[in-house]
Amino acid sequence: MSNPWSAGQTVDVAIIGAGAAGVAAARRLQSLRPDASVLILEAKDRVGGRAWTVRLPSFENEPVDLGCGWLHGARTNGWTDIARQIGLTVETTPAPWSEGGRTVEGAQGRAAVSAFFARAEERGDSGEDGSLAELLEPGNPRNGLVEAIGTFLNGVELAAASIHDYVHYDPGPGPDWRVREGYGTLISTYAQPVPAMLSTPVKTIDHRGAGEILLQTERGTLRARIVLVTVATNVIAEDQIKFDPPLPRKREAADRLPLGLANKLFLSVTSPDDLPIDTRLTGSLDQARTGSYQLRPFGTALIEAYYGGSLARDLEAAGEQAALAFAKEELAQHFGSAFGRRIEAVAMSAWHSEPHIGGSYSYAEPGASAERIVLGEAVDGRLFFAGEACSPTRFSTAHGALETGFAAAEAIAVALKPRS
């Protein structure tokens, strides 16, 4: 990626955010309008946003995804074909929750979870919305497991999440696959032909004038004919970027589509051969505050622990060693008390405190599902919006972000008039 900007320059299209949506939009614009200048402005010092692959030196630089890791709805997920086109490896081993996948939750647990989500589908999106917690079956001993799974999906406990939003969710036909080199690697590699400025937070978007839009950054002012905003909802809701004049309806929509939290803890395992490969287990079948553990992903000597909602926030605040202690206690219930001596923490995400993001993926508060459409609407044909939170059906996914980025690019290509 190049750094082509000089102070005072005017670009045709400025894209704020180098996550999945911003990168997708930039690549599509380069294809549709090769005559137009396109520049990404990214607050962080890396590309990918909430897709972030790191390599573990102690595991021969094994790639692990601290952010999104699964190609949900892989057969129709746009990132699947992109991964193959740029030479990355799509691993088609079924996800544990997909048909043919391996999980050790037990028949009763699976039945309780399936029945819960069937009740949500039966309720549908007609009538008044409510929270998913309303659909719990009173007295069901597996309600803790249902709450845990719901928290993994939404990044927040069921009481805060919309029934209508869940019913609208459609990631596309399964199964779910993975990119062997990492989802973050996929997005950052795809971004390489795009001019970008990293470590350049945008502070103000001044769209008062009828001509150019002014972007105030710590490196000076950039002028753009059209601007595409692809930042996380928390950034808009918390006024980390100020609009001049203000866009109160956008801020309200973003505020009602906050980021939930899902964090990962990667554990190394000594003598792993007695553990099943690519198998998931849930730490507790009767507690909502529990973890999901992917045993030996890709056959490695690792365990990928996954925590959501308030538990993820509390463990992040307490730190890596506290998260390790929690994992040891849960895994000991499955593999015996001596198992804790076989695992060590090697990497951990902390998305709640991640600057310029502040969470993992959006959820809709009860009654707020339609705010996704509001968030994605263009303003005055010059100010566009994209990102996973703008997708009415594929929110919380990187391919939902990609699809909204492509759609925004297509609209921008039409709106962008040739220079006189």
N, C-alpha and C positions, 0 to 999 in steps of 0.2 A: 504494500500500500504506500502511496506517495503522499507528500505533504506540500500541496501546490498553492496554498493560500498566502497572499500578502495583504496587509492591512489596507482597507479601502476598496478591495476588489469586489466586484459584483459577480455572483454566480447565478446560473439559471435556476438551479434547484439545490437548496440546502436541506439535508436530512439530519435531524437531531436524534442521535442514538444509533450505535453500531451493533445492535442485537439482531435477532432473526428477521424482524420486520424491516428494519432500516437497510440491512444488507440486501435482502430480497428486492426491496424497492429500487435500490441503486442499480443492481444488476439488470433488472427488467427495464429501467429507464435507459441504461446504456444500450440495450438492444433496440428499444422502440424509438429513441431519440438520440442517435449518435451525434447529432449536431449540438446537443445541449451540454452545458457544463454541470456536473453533479459533484457535490462534496458532502461527505459525512462529517459531522461534528460529534465527537464522543467524549463524555466527561471522564471516563475511566482510561487507564493506560493500556487497555487491551480491547480486542474485538470479541463480540459474542454475547455480551449482556449476561443473561441468566443461563446461557450455555457456556460452560467453562470446563475445559479439559486440562488437568494437570498430570504430570508424570511423576512416578514414585521412584526416586533414585535407588532405593533399597530393593526394588523389584525390577531391575533391568529396564528402568524407565517405563514401566507399565502405565498406560493411560487410564485415568479414571475420571469420570464426570462428576464434578461437584454440583452441577446444576442438572438440567434436563438430560436424560440418558436413553430414553426409549422413543423409537419411531412409532408412535401410536398410529393405528390405522395404516400400517406400513404399505399396504398394496396401493393405496391412493394418496399417501403422504408424499408431497412434492419433494421433500428432502431425500427420499429413498432414491429416486432417479438421479438427483443432483450428486449424491454420494458416489454412485456408480460412475457417473460421467466424469468426475474429477479423480477417479482412481482409488477411492476408499472402499473398505470392505463392509458390506452389509451382512451381518450375522443373523441367520434366520432361525436359530434355535428358539422355539416358542417361549414367550414370557411365562412365568409361573402361573399367572392368572388366566392365560389364554388356553384354548383347547390344546391338549398335548403337553401343557406345562406341568411343572411339579411343585406341589405345595403340601404342607403337612398340617393344615388347619383342621382337618377332620370333617366328616360328613355333616355333623350337626352345625358346626360353625359355618360351613359353606351354605347350608340350607337357610340359616338365619339371615345371612348377608343377602342371599338371593331373594328371599321373601321381602326383606326390607326395601330393596330397590324395585321389586315388582309392585309394592304398594305405592311407591313414588310414581311409577309409570301409570298405574291405574288412576291415581289422583289427577295426573296430567297437568296442563297449564290453563284449564278453564276455571273460572271462579277466582276467588281471592287466593293470593300466594300465602305461604307460611314458611316456617323453618323446617328443615329436614328432621329435627328432633321430634316434631309432632307425630312422625310416622313410626317411632319406636313402639314396639309391642309391650305394654305394661307387664312387668314381671318376667320377661324373657331372660333366662340366665346368660344368653349370648349377646345381650345388649351392649356390653362393654366392647366386644369384638366388632359389632356393627358400628359403634361410635368410633372405634379406632380406624376401621377401614374408611369410613366417611371422612375422618379427619385427614387421612393420607390423601384422599382424592381432592379435598377442598383446601387443605392447608389451614383449616380452622374447624372448630367443633361444630357439630350438627346444628346447635341452637342458633348459630350465626349465619347459616347458609340457606339459600333460597331453594324451595322445591321446584319452582318453575325453571330456574336456571339449570338444575340437574336434568330436568326433563328435556330441555333444549339441547343439552350436550350431545354431540355426535362426532366423535373423532374420525369416523369413516370405518370401512370394513377392516377387521383385524386380519392377521394377528399383529402383535407388537414385536418389532425387531430392534436391533441395535447396530450402531456403527462401531466396528472393532477399534478404530483409532480414536473414537470419542465424538460425541455430538458437537462439543465445542470446537474440536478440530475441523469438523465438517463446515461449520459456519465461518470460522476464521479463514479457512482455505478458500471457500467460495468468495470471500470478501477481497481477496488479494488484488483483483484488477480495479478496485474502487478507490479513488482519491479520498483520503481521510485525514482528519486532524484529531489525534488522541490527546487525552489530558486537557480537553478544552470544554469545560462546562459552559453551557449557554445560560446566562442569567436573566435576560429580558428578550422578549420577542415583540418588537414595536411594529405593529401592523396598522398604524394610523394613516399612513400615506396611501394614496391610490396606486402608487407605482411600486417602488421597492419596499421590501420588509427589512428592517434593521435588526440584526442579532448582536446583542451585547455579550461579549465574552471577556474572560480575563486577559485575552491576547489582543483585544481591540474589537472593533465593530466590523461585522461582515454584512454585506448587502446581498439580498437574494430576491429574485423575482417571485419565486414560489418556495414555500417551506413545508416540509413534512415532519411532523412530530411523532416519534415512535418510542417515547420514554415510558417507564412504568407508571402505573396510576398514582402511586404514592408521590411521585415527583410533581405531578400536576396538583393533586389534592393538598399537598403541603406547601404550595407556592414556591418550590425550589426553582422553577422557571416562572417568571411573571409575564403575563400578557398585557400589552398596552395598546388599545383599551382592554380591560379585563374581559374574561369569558366565564362569567359566573355559572352558566349552564354546564360548561365543560368541567369546571371544578366540582360542581355538585355530582355530576356523573362519576367522575374519578373517585370522589369521596365515598360513594356508595358501591364502588367496585374495588375495595382495598386489596392489598396483597396478603394472601395467607402465607404460612410459613411451613416449609419442609426442608429439613437439613439432613445431610448424610455424614456418617462416620465410617471411615474405612479401617478395617481391622486386619492385621496380618495374623496368620495362623501357623503355628509350628505343627509339623506332622499332620497335614490336612487330609490324607488319603482316606480316613474313616468318615469323612463328611461327603454327602451327596453333592454333585456338581449342579449348578444352576437351579437350586431348589430354594423356595421361600418358606420361611416359618414366621409366625407372629409370636412375639415374646410371651404375651399373656392372652388367653382366650376369654377372660372375663373382666379385663381392665381396659378402660378407654385410653389411659396414658401408658402406652406400650409402643414398642418398636416393631418394624418389619425388617427381617434379616434375609438378605439374598446370599446364600451360601455358595462360595466358590464361583463367582461369575466368570464366564469364559474358561472355567477350569483352573483359575488361578488359586493361589494360597491366600485368598482374601475373603472377608465377609463385608458386604455393603449393608450397613445399618441405616434405616430410614425412619426419621421421627417427624411428626407433624404437630401443628397447632401449639397450644400452650406448653406441651412437653418439650417441643423443639426449642421454643423460646427460652424456657427455663434452663435446659441443658446448654444452650449456646451461651447464656449469661454465666453459667457456672464454669464453663471451660471444658477443654478436651479431656482432662483426667476425670472430671465428674461424669462426662458422657461415657467414657470407658468403663467406669465403675458401674454405671447403670446397665450397660451392655453385658458386662460380666455377670451381674446378678440375674438378668433375664436368661442369658444363654446357659447358665448353670442349671436352670430348671429343666432344660432339655438334654444337656450333655454331661451333667454331674458337676460337683463342686470344684473338681480339679481343672475343669476346662478354662477357668479364668486365667490360669498360669500359662495357657497356650496362646493367648491373644494379646496384641498390643495395638494401640492407635497409631495410624500412619498418616492420616489426613482427615480433615473435618471442615465442612462448610459452615458458614455463619451469615446466612442471607439477611437476617433481621438487621444486623449492624453493617451490612455492606453499603458503603457510601454510594449515593446516586441511584440506589435501587430500593433497599429496605424491605425485601420480602422475596417470595418465590413465584407465585402466580396468583392471578386475580380470582376472587369469588364475588358473587353478588349477594348483598344483603337481601333478606326477604322483601319482595316488592320491587327489587331493583334490576331484574334481569333485562328489561328493555333499555336500561341505561347504556348497555353495550352499543346499541345503535346510535344513541345520542353522542357517545364518546367518539365514534368513528366518523361522524358527519363533517364534511368540509365547511370552512368558513370563508365566505366571499370569493370562492373559487381560487383562492391563493394560499390558504392555510389548510393543510390536510393532516389527517391523523391515521395511525395504523398501530398494530400491536396485538398481542393475544387477547387483551381485554376488550378489543373492538370487535372480536369475532362473536356473532350470536350463537354459534354452535361448536366452535373448536377453540374456545377460550382455554387458557391454562396449558396450551401446547405450542411447541415451536412451529409446527406446520400451520396452526391457526394464525400465528404471527406472519409466517411466510405468505399465506393466502391474502391477508389484509395488506401486506406490503406490495404484493403484485397488483392487487386491485387499485391501491392508491397510485401506483406508478402508471397504470393504464389511464386513470382519470387525469393525472398530471400531464401525461403526454398529449392529451387532447386539449387541456386548458392552456398549455404553454405555447404561446404564439411565437412565431419566428421573430428574431431580433430585426428591427427596422434598419 
